[in-house]
Amino acid sequence: MNKGLNQELIERRKQAITSAVGNASLNFIASGKGALLKDVEGREYIDFAGGIGAMNIGHSHPKVVAAIKEQAENLTHCCFMVNPYESAVALAEKLCSLTPGDFPKKAVFLNSGSEAVENAVKVARYATKRQGIVVFDNGYHGRTLLTMTMTTKVMPFKLGFGPFAPEIYRVPFGDTKALHDFFITHINPEAIAAVVAEPVQGEGGFIAPPDDYFPELEKICSDNGILLVMDEIQSGMGRTGKMFATENWDVTPDMMVIGKSLAAGMPIAAVVGKAEVMDTVHVGGLGGTYGANPVACAAALAVLDVFEKEGMLEKSVALGEKLDTRFKSWQKKFSMVGGLRGIGAMRGFELVKGPDKAPANAEAMKLAAYCGENGLVLLVTGIYGNIVRCLAPFVITDDQLEKGLAIMEAGLEEIHR
């Protein structure tokens, strides 16, 4: 590999791609396999970011690569709305079978998580003939006009992009009393079409609610004719040890939004919901040119086959236990490691400082930078940018995991001095 090529590409990037698109790292990647990435100069990195949760089964899984190649040789696009094809139907059948709920379901495919959330809201408003949408503090649902309105954090997601979409109402997460009070002081629940929730909040800081929260929320929605929509874009596809994080609380949402790791990096997302809800929309009301692209559908079908045959959920559980054990040891060793976050393999911890345990954003950024310089891709998240998160592929080997955690620990020691 060429030394200096990264710098050359950085300069080209500056000239060709807007600075409005940020980069966590400026190491240009040439290839990836499993839990490893290699840059254009031949340096290898252990990946604890997973393309922001899109690579749960790892980079370039052989079955996914083979499925993409085979499909690309036969058909790359004809638009499902013009001429349908079997792979889209087969994928919808599988997702309708896998998602929670013992009732007839149907699906619609979109290009991204943001699009899928938008379409779930469209369906909810159409089906209920109501307009209001309830979302939660610290939530993240995307970057389109509607989904950034539904998102909490202003910088970088919302700053300067208003005016925002109407009829979006925000309440505290994990507190059903606050929702009851909101329906008294702010809006009649009969005006609410849907409550949209992340089972475990991702960009908000890997926040899981109390165990009784979602069953109570489900009942509130049911009692008031409100549709419950679960945004499983980051928490789904095995990340919490269940196929979908919703299953941790034994609730059955009216609609579920799936994306990211569904197709191991290929652009596809889905809304899967009760057939009686999904079919209320008139013919032609949902869709898009690239929705259910055949190559992406083939990749997603291969991903689901890998989950079934290669024990991905078991791998996720084992990974989560190892991360939890190590993070707990750091909690005892380093005073700056505050609360632990998440469940399953969706794990993180907060960095804090001072007697009042203030968010240590600068220290979190230093840790991520240290890790990047030493061969580990690591991301921070949270409203204050002080949550260190791990979204490592489930296929990471014990040696790779240990090496990555050792780099993190060395980084903590460095900034703890």
Secondary structure, DSSP 8 states (H G I E B T S, - for coil): --TTHHHHHHHHHHHHS-TTS--S----EEEEEBTEEEETTS-EEEESSHHHHT-TT-BT-HHHHHHHHHHHHH-S---TTTS--HHHHHHHHHHHHHSS-SS-EEEEEESSHHHHHHHHHHHHHHHHT--EEEEETT----SSHHHHHH----TTTTTT--S--SSEEEE-TT-HHHHHHHHHHT--GGGEEEEEE-SSBTTTTSB---TTHHHHHHHHHHHTT-EEEEE-TTTTTTTTSSSSGGGGGT---SEEEE-GGGGTTSS-EEEEEEHHHHTTS-TTSS--TTTT-HHHHHHHHHHHHHHHHTTHHHHHHHHHHHHHHHHHHHHHH-TTEEEEEEETTEEEEEEEETTTTEE-HHHHHHHHHHHHHTTEE-EEESTTS-EEEE---TT--HHHHHHHHHHHHHHHHHHH-
